Amino acid sequence: MRNYYIFNIIWDKEVDGVEVDTFLPDNLSYDIPHSVDAEDEICNRLSDENGFCVRSFEYKLISEIKGYTLHFKQTIDGVDTNESRFWRSDAKGYEHAVEQLKDHIERELGEKVTFVEVIKIQV
């Protein structure tokens, strides 16, 4: 998931050739999945949520969260995606596998790591 800050939004407030006097946001933020084009998604959300078309806007990436699926002592037939990358480990134990993954991500990929454990299955 990526978080974008959208600012300098210029709205098309014209309805049937008449400018409508209404309040619309000039900045906001959205979480957008890796699998969709950010610019298209921002434009669509702005118009869908506010009922007016957008003439222009600027945006910048604020943060990005990438997911890893840790497979501890399991073989998988998975394919990495933009949202989730599979990582296999033959560590001594589950906690050791988490340490190995954290070390790999932080040292080799230079990414900040926050772990959220969804499910843990002992094998």
Protein Blocks (a to p, Z undefined) as FASTA:
>chain_A
ZZdddehiacdfbgehiacdddddfbdcddddfkbcfklmmmmmmmmmnopacfbdcddd
fbdcddddddehiacdddddfkbccdddfbfblklmmmmmmmmmmmmnopacddddfbdc
dZZ
